[in-house]
Amino acid sequence: MAQDSSRPAFWDERYRGGVTPWDAGGIPPRLREWLAMQPPMRVLVPGCGSGYEVRLFAESGHDVLGIDFSDAALEAARRTLGALAERVRQADFFALEEGAFDLVYERTFLCALPPRLRREWAGRAAELVRPGGRLAGFFFFDDNVKGPPFGIAARALHELLDPAFELTEDEAIPAAQSVPVLAGKERWQVWERRR
């Protein structure tokens, strides 16, 4: 079994084997609440997985692009999305050639990456979010060193994001609203890109 979560084969094996403990099977309630108060946006969903959030963004009137580098994840997303399947495509977050987005959505993407890629992730997020735009979603805070999911400390996340972003929303997510592997360790956060 592939062991490097920075490689598509790692995720292909898990999706094809049905080993997807991060897959909530639907939309996090906090995202639905927040999105109801937002104007139309251009949205990127990196590591879109099964595509539930891509569907929500699209059906809520947003110009959304979901990307994943795993063939098996994209197959799952296309099944979820049906007629909206053109909203997802195969792409690598670190090599994506797109203009800036109003929102880059986070849910189990950062915690799926090996920690060695965190600095590169933060730099890429800053490039992909327009000034005044936002990086928002669910962040996994834990001190585990084995993963995925790879937890991060709040201080470490601030060190990565403070140069380009300002934290404007931060709240704990009830364990009942998370998948078991993340329960009690997720926080909803909104980071605004500095102008």
N, C-alpha and C positions, 0 to 999 in steps of 0.2 A: 504494500500500500504506500502511495506517495506520502512523504512526510513534510514537504516544504510548502507551506500555505501561500507562498508567493508565486506558486506555479499553477496553471490551469488544471493539470492532471490531479492535483490534490482535491480540488472541488468537484471535478468530473466524477471521480471515484465515489465521493460522498453522496452527491445527488443521485447517481445511478444506483448506488447501494441503499438508498433511502435513509442514510445516516445524516439527518439535517436537524439537529436539536435547536438550532438558532431560528428555524422557520416557525413563526408564530401562527401561520395559517390565516392571517388577516391583518387588519389595520390597528396599530396602537391607538387607544382612545385619545391620548394626549395629542397626537398628531392631528387627528380628526378635529378636535376642539380648536387647536391653533390655526389650522388651515382655513376654518370657517371665517376667520377674521382677516384673511390676507387678500390683497388685490391680485390680479393675474400676474404670474411670474414666469420667467424662463428658469426651469429647474433641471438639475442634474442629479440622478440617483446612481452613484457608483456602487458596484457590487450589488446590482438590483435583485439578484437571486430570483425568487419565484414571481416577483413583479407586483405584489399586492399594492405597494405604495405608488408605483408607476400608474396603476389603474386609478387610484384615488386622485392623484394629481391631475391626470388627464380628464377624468369625469368632473373635476372641480373647475375646469376651464384653464388649466395651466399648460404652458408649452413645455412638456417634460420629455427628457431623454434618459432612459435607463441604459446603463452599460454593465457588461460583465465580460470577463475573459474566458469563462468556462462555457463550453458548448452545452453541457448538461444543464447548467443553470438557465441558459437562454432558452433551451427547449421547455423547461418548466415555466419560465416567464411567458413564453408565447402561448402555452396552454392556458395560463391564467388570464392573459390579455385578450385572446380571441381576436376580434376585429381591431383591437388597439395594438396588435403585435408589432406594427411598424414603429412604435415608440421605444423599442429596445433594439440594441445592436451590440455586436461583439466589438469590444474595445478595451484597451488597457488604460486605466485612470492616469498612469504616469506618462503616457504617450498620446493622450487624447488631443486631437487638433480641433478645437472649437473655440468660439469667442466666449467672453465671460458670461457667467450666469448670475441671475438675481439670487438664487438659492442653490447651495449644494447640500443635499440631505444626507444625514448620517444615521445609519442603523446597521450595526454589526459589520461595518466595513473596516473601520480603524482597528477594532479588536480582532479582526481576522488576519491582519497584516503582522508579519514578524516584527518585533520591536525595532530591529535594525533599519526598517523603512519609515519609521515615524517622522524623522526630520524631513525626509523627501516628501512624505504625505502632506505635512504642514505647508511646505513651500508650494506644492502643487495646488493645494486648496486655496492658498492666497492668490495664485495666478488665475484660478478658475472662477473665483467670486469677484464680481465687479466692486469697485469702491462703493460703500454704502449698502452692498448686498450682504447676504448672511450665509453662514455655515450653521445649520441647525439640525437637531435630532437627538438621538439617544446615545449617550456615551457610557461605556462600561468601566467602572472604577473598582479595581481589585488589585491585590498585590501578588497575584499568582504569576509565576515565571514560566509555567508550561501552558501551552495553548495550541491552537486557538480554542476558546477566546483568550486573548492576551489582555489582561487588565492594565489600566494605567492609573497613576496617582494624580490627584487634582493638581498638585504642584507641577508635575511633569507636563500635564496638558497645557497649563498656563505658560510654561517655558516655551512650548512649541508654538502656541497661538498668539500670545500677547504681542509679539512684534507687529503683526498684521491685523489682529482682531481685538475687539473688546467684548467681554462677556456681558450680555444684557439680560439674559434669563437663565435661571438655574433652579431646578426643583427635582426632588427625589421622585422616582416612579414607584408606586406601590408594587410589592412583589407579585401580587395577583395579576398585574397588567404586563408582566414580563414572561418570557419563556423560562422554564426551571433553571437552565444553565446560567442565566443572567439575573435571576430573581434577587431583588433587594440590593442590587449593585448598579442599577442603571439610573442615570439622571438625564432629564430633558434639559438641553442647553441651547441657547441661541447666541452665536458669536457674530457680531457685526464687523464687516470689513472696514478697516480705517480708511478714511478718504485721503 
